[in-house]
Amino acid sequence: MKLPSEQYFRELVDGKRHGVPDRLLLASLRALAPVYALLLRLRAAAYRHGVLPSHRLPVPVISVGNLVLGGTGKTPMVAWLAGYLVARGKRVAVLSRGYGGSAEGEPRIVSDGSRMLLTPEQSGDEPFLLAQKVPGLMVVTGADRYRAGLLALRELKPDICILDDGFQHLRLRRDLDILLLDAARPFANGRTLPAGFLRESVAAAARADLVVYTRCSPGVRPDLFTGKPSCRTSHQLAGMVPLGGGERAGFELAKGARVTAFSGIADPGAFFDLLEEQGVRLTATLAFADHASYGEPEIAAICRLRDASRSTLLITTEKDAVKLAPFVQRIGPCFAVILELGCDDSAPLQAALEKLL
């Protein structure tokens, strides 16, 4: 289950808490939100006018980020970009914060493109997953992405860098700024922190060179910023692989089975819905906090739910799976779903990449 504080915050700012203390707290948060938004605008202006220093790397930098807290599909987008560039013969390094990893902070090399140098626990789940998914991809983590980029240049010699979750990381200049927006809920509840889910005000989207709308339903063609190049993408489940390795299987394997699905991602409900759309009938579901670190409490909870629901099969995400290797025998039959990005109109994105190259 999600951590109570995280779940409470989401319910509070979405207006699902109606007690008198809840209403008083929400009113206080809404009073603070304009102050927070103003501070973020001043910060962006300080970087823009050189009051706060920003730095450029001697190779092109592509930034992928968003305005809203939580998942908008950054990892699939970064994987798509990295795969596209590697296929063009480029040496590509992803610069990631390494959120949740024990090595978060000082720059560290996760992968040199041929071998893994950190564990998922050290690197964080998303950097490790990216290095696994894209053969030849180099990944470096560090709170200061400029310093991480310098380490990459010194040790790995990349031709191009991808700044993961970089829209607000203005210390590192970028040559292409890609903003991701969830097509169904691009600005969440429309309020900035601490009264909503926006990291910055909507006006910050003007910094983007290109907008990518994610999780688009068939026929949906959002265009919130007239004149700004945009693409529409969707998330597609492309089968699943056994935890611990093995051949890719189709979802027919799960149909008719008693299935428990679990995940520790920003929007677990969307993952469960995608499974249902594939015809997988879920007997039970379990949602942990985003970037959950799997230890005894989490594994025990999974096993209890598996037994209570009499499930014969467990399904999770690739992001969770990289942290579950030590528990393969204990949790039993478990599959990781392969998530891929589908892009029906990638021409604006490809044109921007070709211009950059």
BALOBA-1460 file (C-alpha; in Angstrom, 3 decimals):
// residues 357
<rec num="1" residu="m" x="0.000" y="0.000" z="0.000"/>
<rec num="2" residu="k" x="1.058" y="3.605" z="-0.396"/>
<rec num="3" residu="l" x="2.576" y="5.433" z="2.527"/>
<rec num="4" residu="p" x="-0.229" y="7.090" z="4.539"/>
<rec num="5" residu="s" x="1.281" y="10.582" z="4.209"/>
<rec num="6" residu="e" x="1.509" y="10.302" z="0.399"/>
<rec num="7" residu="q" x="-2.001" y="8.920" z="0.075"/>
<rec num="8" residu="y" x="-3.391" y="11.553" z="2.438"/>
<rec num="9" residu="f" x="-1.750" y="14.389" z="0.502"/>
<rec num="10" residu="r" x="-3.184" y="13.171" z="-2.795"/>
<rec num="11" residu="e" x="-6.678" y="12.821" z="-1.344"/>
<rec num="12" residu="l" x="-6.433" y="16.213" z="0.369"/>
<rec num="13" residu="v" x="-5.408" y="18.292" z="-2.651"/>
<rec num="14" residu="d" x="-7.852" y="16.410" z="-4.896"/>
<rec num="15" residu="g" x="-10.676" y="17.506" z="-2.578"/>
<rec num="16" residu="k" x="-11.492" y="14.033" z="-1.276"/>
<rec num="17" residu="r" x="-11.020" y="14.939" z="2.404"/>
<rec num="18" residu="h" x="-13.961" y="16.857" z="3.871"/>
<rec num="19" residu="g" x="-13.316" y="17.068" z="7.611"/>
<rec num="20" residu="v" x="-12.948" y="20.477" z="9.268"/>
<rec num="21" residu="p" x="-9.192" y="19.966" z="9.982"/>
<rec num="22" residu="d" x="-8.709" y="18.837" z="6.372"/>
<rec num="23" residu="r" x="-10.438" y="21.936" z="5.002"/>
<rec num="24" residu="l" x="-8.389" y="24.222" z="7.253"/>
<rec num="25" residu="l" x="-5.150" y="22.552" z="6.195"/>
<rec num="26" residu="l" x="-6.081" y="22.743" z="2.512"/>
<rec num="27" residu="a" x="-6.915" y="26.450" z="2.854"/>
<rec num="28" residu="s" x="-3.468" y="27.034" z="4.383"/>
<rec num="29" residu="l" x="-1.752" y="25.119" z="1.591"/>
<rec num="30" residu="r" x="-3.658" y="27.081" z="-1.058"/>
<rec num="31" residu="a" x="-2.490" y="30.317" z="0.551"/>
<rec num="32" residu="l" x="1.110" y="29.144" z="0.337"/>
<rec num="33" residu="a" x="0.907" y="27.888" z="-3.267"/>
<rec num="34" residu="p" x="1.166" y="31.358" z="-4.923"/>
<rec num="35" residu="v" x="4.261" y="32.093" z="-2.817"/>
<rec num="36" residu="y" x="5.855" y="28.829" z="-3.933"/>
<rec num="37" residu="a" x="4.973" y="29.521" z="-7.573"/>
<rec num="38" residu="l" x="6.465" y="33.025" z="-7.320"/>
<rec num="39" residu="l" x="9.709" y="31.675" z="-5.850"/>
<rec num="40" residu="l" x="10.000" y="29.188" z="-8.723"/>
<rec num="41" residu="r" x="9.403" y="31.960" z="-11.283"/>
<rec num="42" residu="l" x="12.087" y="34.097" z="-9.634"/>
<rec num="43" residu="r" x="14.469" y="31.125" z="-9.641"/>
<rec num="44" residu="a" x="13.888" y="30.513" z="-13.356"/>
<rec num="45" residu="a" x="14.401" y="34.223" z="-14.071"/>
<rec num="46" residu="a" x="17.638" y="34.211" z="-12.061"/>
<rec num="47" residu="y" x="18.993" y="31.386" z="-14.222"/>
<rec num="48" residu="r" x="17.740" y="33.064" z="-17.395"/>
<rec num="49" residu="h" x="19.515" y="36.351" z="-16.596"/>
<rec num="50" residu="g" x="22.705" y="34.782" z="-15.231"/>
<rec num="51" residu="v" x="22.153" y="35.696" z="-11.582"/>
<rec num="52" residu="l" x="22.355" y="31.977" z="-10.810"/>
<rec num="53" residu="p" x="25.107" y="30.262" z="-12.819"/>
<rec num="54" residu="s" x="24.288" y="27.652" z="-15.458"/>
<rec num="55" residu="h" x="26.794" y="25.620" z="-17.418"/>
<rec num="56" residu="r" x="27.012" y="24.088" z="-20.879"/>
<rec num="57" residu="l" x="28.630" y="20.778" z="-21.764"/>
<rec num="58" residu="p" x="30.716" y="20.555" z="-24.963"/>
<rec num="59" residu="v" x="28.284" y="17.974" z="-26.403"/>
<rec num="60" residu="p" x="24.561" y="18.369" z="-27.170"/>
<rec num="61" residu="v" x="22.183" y="17.895" z="-24.213"/>
<rec num="62" residu="i" x="18.554" y="16.796" z="-24.542"/>
<rec num="63" residu="s" x="16.368" y="17.352" z="-21.492"/>
<rec num="64" residu="v" x="13.253" y="15.263" z="-20.770"/>
<rec num="65" residu="g" x="11.030" y="16.419" z="-17.934"/>
<rec num="66" residu="n" x="7.578" y="17.386" z="-16.787"/>
<rec num="67" residu="l" x="5.586" y="19.915" z="-14.778"/>
<rec num="68" residu="v" x="3.612" y="17.500" z="-12.618"/>
<rec num="69" residu="l" x="4.761" y="15.358" z="-9.711"/>
<rec num="70" residu="g" x="4.694" y="11.647" z="-10.432"/>
<rec num="71" residu="g" x="4.766" y="9.619" z="-13.581"/>
<rec num="72" residu="t" x="4.139" y="10.996" z="-17.048"/>
<rec num="73" residu="g" x="6.205" y="8.371" z="-18.831"/>
<rec num="74" residu="k" x="9.684" y="9.890" z="-18.568"/>
<rec num="75" residu="t" x="11.485" y="6.547" z="-18.438"/>
<rec num="76" residu="p" x="9.853" y="5.127" z="-21.618"/>
<rec num="77" residu="m" x="10.507" y="8.454" z="-23.371"/>
<rec num="78" residu="v" x="14.182" y="8.503" z="-22.359"/>
<rec num="79" residu="a" x="14.514" y="4.860" z="-23.442"/>
<rec num="80" residu="w" x="12.956" y="5.705" z="-26.841"/>
<rec num="81" residu="l" x="15.288" y="8.656" z="-27.356"/>
<rec num="82" residu="a" x="18.340" y="6.697" z="-26.262"/>
<rec num="83" residu="g" x="17.467" y="3.790" z="-28.552"/>
<rec num="84" residu="y" x="16.937" y="6.147" z="-31.492"/>
<rec num="85" residu="l" x="20.303" y="7.843" z="-30.966"/>
<rec num="86" residu="v" x="22.240" y="4.626" z="-30.309"/>
<rec num="87" residu="a" x="20.774" y="3.205" z="-33.526"/>
<rec num="88" residu="r" x="22.227" y="6.252" z="-35.298"/>
<rec num="89" residu="g" x="25.671" y="5.203" z="-34.072"/>
<rec num="90" residu="k" x="25.936" y="7.777" z="-31.295"/>
<rec num="91" residu="r" x="27.536" y="7.220" z="-27.899"/>
<rec num="92" residu="v" x="24.746" y="8.250" z="-25.533"/>
<rec num="93" residu="a" x="24.921" y="8.975" z="-21.811"/>
<rec num="94" residu="v" x="21.864" y="9.497" z="-19.620"/>
<rec num="95" residu="l" x="22.378" y="11.867" z="-16.702"/>
<rec num="96" residu="s" x="19.969" y="10.975" z="-13.896"/>
<rec num="97" residu="r" x="19.540" y="12.109" z="-10.334"/>
<rec num="98" residu="g" x="19.416" y="8.492" z="-9.167"/>
<rec num="99" residu="y" x="16.466" y="9.089" z="-6.882"/>
<rec num="100" residu="g" x="16.107" y="6.453" z="-4.175"/>
<rec num="101" residu="g" x="19.552" y="4.949" z="-4.682"/>
<rec num="102" residu="s" x="22.082" y="4.759" z="-1.881"/>
<rec num="103" residu="a" x="24.648" y="6.420" z="-4.189"/>
<rec num="104" residu="e" x="22.382" y="9.453" z="-4.759"/>
<rec num="105" residu="g" x="24.417" y="12.643" z="-4.442"/>
<rec num="106" residu="e" x="27.973" y="12.346" z="-5.749"/>
<rec num="107" residu="p" x="28.345" y="11.502" z="-9.478"/>
<rec num="108" residu="r" x="28.614" y="7.749" z="-10.092"/>
<rec num="109" residu="i" x="28.696" y="5.638" z="-13.255"/>
<rec num="110" residu="v" x="25.854" y="3.095" z="-13.347"/>
<rec num="111" residu="s" x="26.781" y="1.585" z="-16.706"/>
<rec num="112" residu="d" x="29.629" y="2.190" z="-19.132"/>
<rec num="113" residu="g" x="27.580" y="0.832" z="-22.023"/>
<rec num="114" residu="s" x="28.876" y="-2.712" z="-21.756"/>
<rec num="115" residu="r" x="28.643" y="-3.604" z="-18.062"/>
<rec num="116" residu="m" x="26.735" y="-2.581" z="-14.955"/>
<rec num="117" residu="l" x="28.907" y="-0.929" z="-12.311"/>
<rec num="118" residu="l" x="26.245" y="-0.294" z="-9.641"/>
<rec num="119" residu="t" x="23.376" y="-2.355" z="-8.239"/>
<rec num="120" residu="p" x="19.745" y="-1.172" z="-8.402"/>
<rec num="121" residu="e" x="19.946" y="-0.380" z="-4.686"/>
<rec num="122" residu="q" x="22.929" y="1.900" z="-5.322"/>
<rec num="123" residu="s" x="21.800" y="3.545" z="-8.553"/>
<rec num="124" residu="g" x="18.043" y="3.769" z="-8.060"/>
<rec num="125" residu="d" x="15.502" y="1.789" z="-10.041"/>
<rec num="126" residu="e" x="15.051" y="4.007" z="-13.111"/>
<rec num="127" residu="p" x="18.761" y="4.495" z="-14.008"/>
<rec num="128" residu="f" x="19.380" y="0.761" z="-13.635"/>
<rec num="129" residu="l" x="16.328" y="-0.089" z="-15.751"/>
<rec num="130" residu="l" x="17.398" y="2.319" z="-18.519"/>
<rec num="131" residu="a" x="20.856" y="0.771" z="-18.655"/>
<rec num="132" residu="q" x="19.262" y="-2.680" z="-18.896"/>
<rec num="133" residu="k" x="16.682" y="-1.794" z="-21.555"/>
<rec num="134" residu="v" x="18.914" y="-0.014" z="-24.076"/>
<rec num="135" residu="p" x="22.023" y="-1.979" z="-25.145"/>
<rec num="136" residu="g" x="25.081" y="0.244" z="-25.338"/>
<rec num="137" residu="l" x="23.557" y="3.035" z="-23.239"/>
<rec num="138" residu="m" x="25.797" y="4.715" z="-20.658"/>
<rec num="139" residu="v" x="24.161" y="5.970" z="-17.462"/>
<rec num="140" residu="v" x="25.564" y="8.337" z="-14.839"/>
<rec num="141" residu="t" x="23.805" y="9.490" z="-11.670"/>
<rec num="142" residu="g" x="24.359" y="12.576" z="-9.541"/>
<rec num="143" residu="a" x="22.356" y="15.289" z="-7.819"/>
<rec num="144" residu="d" x="24.298" y="17.888" z="-9.814"/>
<rec num="145" residu="r" x="23.745" y="16.828" z="-13.405"/>
<rec num="146" residu="y" x="26.463" y="19.200" z="-14.703"/>
<rec num="147" residu="r" x="29.055" y="17.428" z="-12.556"/>
<rec num="148" residu="a" x="27.586" y="14.089" z="-13.650"/>
<rec num="149" residu="g" x="28.023" y="15.230" z="-17.244"/>
<rec num="150" residu="l" x="31.649" y="16.166" z="-16.623"/>
<rec num="151" residu="l" x="32.262" y="12.682" z="-15.188"/>
<rec num="152" residu="a" x="30.614" y="11.132" z="-18.250"/>
<rec num="153" residu="l" x="32.763" y="13.209" z="-20.592"/>
<rec num="154" residu="r" x="35.946" y="12.340" z="-18.746"/>
<rec num="155" residu="e" x="35.361" y="8.597" z="-18.379"/>
<rec num="156" residu="l" x="32.889" y="7.604" z="-21.123"/>
<rec num="157" residu="k" x="33.355" y="10.090" z="-24.001"/>
<rec num="158" residu="p" x="29.668" y="10.400" z="-25.050"/>
<rec num="159" residu="d" x="28.603" y="12.151" z="-28.260"/>
<rec num="160" residu="i" x="25.344" y="13.319" z="-26.697"/>
<rec num="161" residu="c" x="23.742" y="13.441" z="-23.236"/>
<rec num="162" residu="i" x="20.123" y="12.985" z="-22.182"/>
<rec num="163" residu="l" x="19.137" y="14.845" z="-19.029"/>
<rec num="164" residu="d" x="16.547" y="12.651" z="-17.296"/>
<rec num="165" residu="d" x="13.822" y="14.509" z="-15.355"/>
<rec num="166" residu="g" x="15.567" y="17.747" z="-16.219"/>
<rec num="167" residu="f" x="12.910" y="20.394" z="-16.839"/>
<rec num="168" residu="q" x="13.547" y="22.058" z="-13.459"/>
<rec num="169" residu="h" x="17.311" y="21.329" z="-13.401"/>
<rec num="170" residu="l" x="18.315" y="24.685" z="-14.869"/>
<rec num="171" residu="r" x="21.948" y="24.536" z="-13.730"/>
<rec num="172" residu="l" x="22.707" y="22.476" z="-16.850"/>
<rec num="173" residu="r" x="21.924" y="24.142" z="-20.166"/>
<rec num="174" residu="r" x="20.219" y="22.087" z="-22.808"/>
<rec num="175" residu="d" x="20.038" y="22.187" z="-26.588"/>
<rec num="176" residu="l" x="16.597" y="20.554" z="-26.810"/>
<rec num="177" residu="d" x="14.070" y="20.874" z="-23.982"/>
<rec num="178" residu="i" x="11.275" y="18.258" z="-24.165"/>
<rec num="179" residu="l" x="8.269" y="18.669" z="-21.876"/>
<rec num="180" residu="l" x="6.004" y="15.673" z="-21.206"/>
<rec num="181" residu="l" x="2.319" y="16.197" z="-20.399"/>
<rec num="182" residu="d" x="-0.202" y="13.490" z="-19.551"/>
<rec num="183" residu="a" x="-2.929" y="13.885" z="-22.184"/>
<rec num="184" residu="a" x="-5.687" y="12.933" z="-19.746"/>
<rec num="185" residu="r" x="-4.591" y="15.286" z="-16.957"/>
<rec num="186" residu="p" x="-1.845" y="17.585" z="-18.217"/>
<rec num="187" residu="f" x="-1.802" y="19.952" z="-15.219"/>
<rec num="188" residu="a" x="-3.302" y="17.649" z="-12.543"/>
<rec num="189" residu="n" x="-5.528" y="19.809" z="-10.312"/>
<rec num="190" residu="g" x="-4.068" y="23.024" z="-11.738"/>
<rec num="191" residu="r" x="-2.365" y="24.136" z="-8.521"/>
<rec num="192" residu="t" x="1.313" y="24.264" z="-7.641"/>
<rec num="193" residu="l" x="2.861" y="22.717" z="-4.578"/>
<rec num="194" residu="p" x="1.981" y="22.554" z="-1.738"/>
<rec num="195" residu="a" x="-1.708" y="22.754" z="-2.747"/>
<rec num="196" residu="g" x="-1.401" y="20.648" z="-5.884"/>
<rec num="197" residu="f" x="0.873" y="18.521" z="-8.013"/>
<rec num="198" residu="l" x="2.481" y="21.145" z="-10.245"/>
<rec num="199" residu="r" x="6.215" y="21.598" z="-9.714"/>
<rec num="200" residu="e" x="5.970" y="24.994" z="-11.430"/>
<rec num="201" residu="s" x="3.181" y="27.143" z="-12.815"/>
<rec num="202" residu="v" x="1.804" y="26.301" z="-16.245"/>
<rec num="203" residu="a" x="3.547" y="29.400" z="-17.626"/>
<rec num="204" residu="a" x="6.875" y="27.567" z="-17.236"/>
<rec num="205" residu="a" x="5.904" y="25.430" z="-20.241"/>
<rec num="206" residu="a" x="7.035" y="28.336" z="-22.420"/>
<rec num="207" residu="r" x="10.630" y="27.149" z="-21.838"/>
<rec num="208" residu="a" x="9.987" y="23.915" z="-23.717"/>
<rec num="209" residu="d" x="11.153" y="23.492" z="-27.298"/>
<rec num="210" residu="l" x="8.788" y="20.564" z="-27.912"/>
<rec num="211" residu="v" x="5.813" y="19.067" z="-26.053"/>
<rec num="212" residu="v" x="5.136" y="15.329" z="-25.963"/>
<rec num="213" residu="y" x="1.644" y="14.320" z="-24.851"/>
<rec num="214" residu="t" x="1.766" y="10.898" z="-23.213"/>
<rec num="215" residu="r" x="-0.898" y="8.253" z="-22.561"/>
<rec num="216" residu="c" x="-3.007" y="9.477" z="-25.456"/>
<rec num="217" residu="s" x="-6.181" y="7.507" z="-26.137"/>
<rec num="218" residu="p" x="-7.006" y="6.634" z="-29.762"/>
<rec num="219" residu="g" x="-8.263" y="9.710" z="-31.576"/>
<rec num="220" residu="v" x="-7.150" y="12.110" z="-28.836"/>
<rec num="221" residu="r" x="-5.050" y="14.959" z="-30.248"/>
<rec num="222" residu="p" x="-4.381" y="17.546" z="-27.532"/>
<rec num="223" residu="d" x="-2.667" y="20.781" z="-28.523"/>
<rec num="224" residu="l" x="-2.481" y="23.106" z="-25.535"/>
<rec num="225" residu="f" x="0.284" y="25.367" z="-26.858"/>
<rec num="226" residu="t" x="-0.446" y="26.741" z="-30.317"/>
<rec num="227" residu="g" x="2.640" y="27.078" z="-32.448"/>
<rec num="228" residu="k" x="4.843" y="24.826" z="-30.312"/>
<rec num="229" residu="p" x="5.889" y="21.530" z="-31.973"/>
<rec num="230" residu="s" x="4.240" y="18.515" z="-30.346"/>
<rec num="231" residu="c" x="3.890" y="14.741" z="-30.566"/>
<rec num="232" residu="r" x="1.376" y="12.269" z="-29.201"/>
<rec num="233" residu="t" x="2.413" y="8.984" z="-27.634"/>
<rec num="234" residu="s" x="0.805" y="6.064" z="-25.851"/>
<rec num="235" residu="h" x="2.032" y="3.392" z="-23.488"/>
<rec num="236" residu="q" x="1.857" y="-0.144" z="-24.809"/>
<rec num="237" residu="l" x="2.353" y="-3.400" z="-22.945"/>
<rec num="238" residu="a" x="4.554" y="-5.638" z="-25.100"/>
<rec num="239" residu="g" x="4.414" y="-8.879" z="-23.146"/>
<rec num="240" residu="m" x="6.108" y="-9.966" z="-19.950"/>
<rec num="241" residu="v" x="9.240" y="-11.788" z="-18.835"/>
<rec num="242" residu="p" x="9.806" y="-14.069" z="-15.829"/>
<rec num="243" residu="l" x="11.403" y="-12.460" z="-12.818"/>
<rec num="244" residu="g" x="15.018" y="-13.560" z="-12.856"/>
<rec num="245" residu="g" x="15.181" y="-13.843" z="-16.658"/>
<rec num="246" residu="g" x="13.728" y="-15.980" z="-19.404"/>
<rec num="247" residu="e" x="11.803" y="-15.813" z="-22.656"/>
<rec num="248" residu="r" x="9.180" y="-13.133" z="-23.271"/>
<rec num="249" residu="a" x="5.621" y="-14.415" z="-22.889"/>
<rec num="250" residu="g" x="2.263" y="-13.090" z="-23.997"/>
<rec num="251" residu="f" x="-0.578" y="-12.158" z="-21.695"/>
<rec num="252" residu="e" x="-2.412" y="-15.364" z="-22.606"/>
<rec num="253" residu="l" x="-0.314" y="-16.977" z="-19.880"/>
<rec num="254" residu="a" x="-2.102" y="-14.843" z="-17.267"/>
<rec num="255" residu="k" x="-5.621" y="-15.195" z="-18.627"/>
<rec num="256" residu="g" x="-7.610" y="-17.607" z="-16.520"/>
<rec num="257" residu="a" x="-5.050" y="-17.502" z="-13.696"/>
<rec num="258" residu="r" x="-5.600" y="-15.923" z="-10.312"/>
<rec num="259" residu="v" x="-3.341" y="-12.860" z="-10.602"/>
<rec num="260" residu="t" x="-2.048" y="-10.410" z="-8.017"/>
<rec num="261" residu="a" x="-0.483" y="-7.273" z="-9.498"/>
<rec num="262" residu="f" x="1.744" y="-4.988" z="-7.446"/>
<rec num="263" residu="s" x="3.891" y="-1.941" z="-8.149"/>
<rec num="264" residu="g" x="5.795" y="0.919" z="-6.572"/>
<rec num="265" residu="i" x="5.404" y="3.582" z="-9.257"/>
<rec num="266" residu="a" x="3.859" y="7.051" z="-9.320"/>
<rec num="267" residu="d" x="0.550" y="5.908" z="-10.862"/>
<rec num="268" residu="p" x="-0.042" y="2.239" z="-10.060"/>
<rec num="269" residu="g" x="-3.714" y="2.509" z="-11.018"/>
<rec num="270" residu="a" x="-2.755" y="3.214" z="-14.635"/>
<rec num="271" residu="f" x="-0.578" y="0.080" z="-14.652"/>
<rec num="272" residu="f" x="-3.408" y="-2.064" z="-13.276"/>
<rec num="273" residu="d" x="-5.805" y="-0.601" z="-15.866"/>
<rec num="274" residu="l" x="-3.411" y="-1.456" z="-18.713"/>
<rec num="275" residu="l" x="-3.287" y="-5.064" z="-17.493"/>
<rec num="276" residu="e" x="-7.092" y="-5.247" z="-17.440"/>
<rec num="277" residu="e" x="-7.166" y="-3.885" z="-20.998"/>
<rec num="278" residu="q" x="-4.976" y="-6.840" z="-22.015"/>
<rec num="279" residu="g" x="-7.620" y="-9.210" z="-20.674"/>
<rec num="280" residu="v" x="-5.801" y="-9.998" z="-17.423"/>
<rec num="281" residu="r" x="-8.383" y="-10.303" z="-14.669"/>
<rec num="282" residu="l" x="-6.782" y="-9.118" z="-11.440"/>
<rec num="283" residu="t" x="-7.724" y="-11.018" z="-8.308"/>
<rec num="284" residu="a" x="-5.885" y="-8.515" z="-6.081"/>
<rec num="285" residu="t" x="-3.688" y="-5.425" z="-6.374"/>
<rec num="286" residu="l" x="-1.102" y="-3.848" z="-4.100"/>
<rec num="287" residu="a" x="0.345" y="-0.341" z="-4.528"/>
<rec num="288" residu="f" x="3.513" y="0.767" z="-2.776"/>
<rec num="289" residu="a" x="4.996" y="4.264" z="-2.668"/>
<rec num="290" residu="d" x="6.846" y="5.451" z="-5.767"/>
<rec num="291" residu="h" x="10.462" y="4.193" z="-5.865"/>
<rec num="292" residu="a" x="9.668" y="1.687" z="-3.112"/>
<rec num="293" residu="s" x="12.737" y="-0.111" z="-1.838"/>
<rec num="294" residu="y" x="11.783" y="-3.761" z="-1.451"/>
<rec num="295" residu="g" x="12.679" y="-5.183" z="1.928"/>
<rec num="296" residu="e" x="11.118" y="-7.528" z="4.452"/>
<rec num="297" residu="p" x="7.900" y="-5.485" z="5.048"/>
<rec num="298" residu="e" x="7.125" y="-5.189" z="1.331"/>
<rec num="299" residu="i" x="7.916" y="-8.821" z="0.492"/>
<rec num="300" residu="a" x="5.881" y="-10.026" z="3.460"/>
<rec num="301" residu="a" x="2.921" y="-7.910" z="2.312"/>
<rec num="302" residu="i" x="3.135" y="-9.360" z="-1.213"/>
<rec num="303" residu="c" x="3.244" y="-12.922" z="0.121"/>
<rec num="304" residu="r" x="0.324" y="-12.327" z="2.482"/>
<rec num="305" residu="l" x="-1.846" y="-10.928" z="-0.301"/>
<rec num="306" residu="r" x="-0.797" y="-13.703" z="-2.677"/>
<rec num="307" residu="d" x="-1.835" y="-16.339" z="-0.136"/>
<rec num="308" residu="a" x="-5.022" y="-14.563" z="0.980"/>
<rec num="309" residu="s" x="-6.203" y="-14.140" z="-2.617"/>
<rec num="310" residu="r" x="-5.073" y="-17.672" z="-3.569"/>
<rec num="311" residu="s" x="-3.174" y="-16.185" z="-6.498"/>
<rec num="312" residu="t" x="-1.083" y="-18.450" z="-8.686"/>
<rec num="313" residu="l" x="0.721" y="-15.665" z="-10.534"/>
<rec num="314" residu="l" x="2.255" y="-12.298" z="-9.622"/>
<rec num="315" residu="i" x="2.728" y="-9.456" z="-12.106"/>
<rec num="316" residu="t" x="4.725" y="-6.253" z="-11.591"/>
<rec num="317" residu="t" x="6.529" y="-3.552" z="-13.592"/>
<rec num="318" residu="e" x="10.044" y="-3.609" z="-15.027"/>
<rec num="319" residu="k" x="10.941" y="-0.778" z="-12.679"/>
<rec num="320" residu="d" x="9.972" y="-2.868" z="-9.648"/>
<rec num="321" residu="a" x="11.493" y="-6.050" z="-11.052"/>
<rec num="322" residu="v" x="15.074" y="-4.744" z="-11.019"/>
<rec num="323" residu="k" x="14.880" y="-4.636" z="-7.199"/>
<rec num="324" residu="l" x="13.271" y="-8.051" z="-6.685"/>
<rec num="325" residu="a" x="16.070" y="-10.387" z="-7.794"/>
<rec num="326" residu="p" x="16.990" y="-11.424" z="-4.216"/>
<rec num="327" residu="f" x="13.406" y="-12.562" z="-3.573"/>
<rec num="328" residu="v" x="12.693" y="-14.670" z="-6.671"/>
<rec num="329" residu="q" x="12.424" y="-17.944" z="-4.789"/>
<rec num="330" residu="r" x="10.357" y="-16.523" z="-1.973"/>
<rec num="331" residu="i" x="7.595" y="-14.804" z="-3.914"/>
<rec num="332" residu="g" x="7.136" y="-17.583" z="-6.454"/>
<rec num="333" residu="p" x="5.990" y="-17.251" z="-10.082"/>
<rec num="334" residu="c" x="6.254" y="-13.573" z="-10.975"/>
<rec num="335" residu="f" x="6.433" y="-11.735" z="-14.291"/>
<rec num="336" residu="a" x="7.594" y="-8.218" z="-15.175"/>
<rec num="337" residu="v" x="5.555" y="-6.414" z="-17.808"/>
<rec num="338" residu="i" x="7.451" y="-4.800" z="-20.690"/>
<rec num="339" residu="l" x="6.280" y="-1.218" z="-21.251"/>
<rec num="340" residu="e" x="7.036" y="0.435" z="-24.576"/>
<rec num="341" residu="l" x="6.340" y="3.856" z="-26.010"/>
<rec num="342" residu="g" x="4.183" y="4.080" z="-29.104"/>
<rec num="343" residu="c" x="4.471" y="7.281" z="-31.139"/>
<rec num="344" residu="d" x="2.087" y="7.782" z="-34.049"/>
<rec num="345" residu="d" x="3.388" y="11.194" z="-35.117"/>
<rec num="346" residu="s" x="7.073" y="11.253" z="-34.249"/>
<rec num="347" residu="a" x="7.995" y="13.506" z="-37.189"/>
<rec num="348" residu="p" x="8.336" y="16.737" z="-35.110"/>
<rec num="349" residu="l" x="10.498" y="14.914" z="-32.566"/>
<rec num="350" residu="q" x="12.665" y="13.250" z="-35.196"/>
<rec num="351" residu="a" x="13.066" y="16.584" z="-37.015"/>
<rec num="352" residu="a" x="14.261" y="18.216" z="-33.772"/>
<rec num="353" residu="l" x="16.714" y="15.370" z="-33.167"/>
<rec num="354" residu="e" x="18.070" y="15.480" z="-36.711"/>
<rec num="355" residu="k" x="18.558" y="19.237" z="-36.475"/>
<rec num="356" residu="l" x="20.438" y="18.752" z="-33.230"/>
<rec num="357" residu="l" x="22.631" y="15.985" z="-34.668"/>
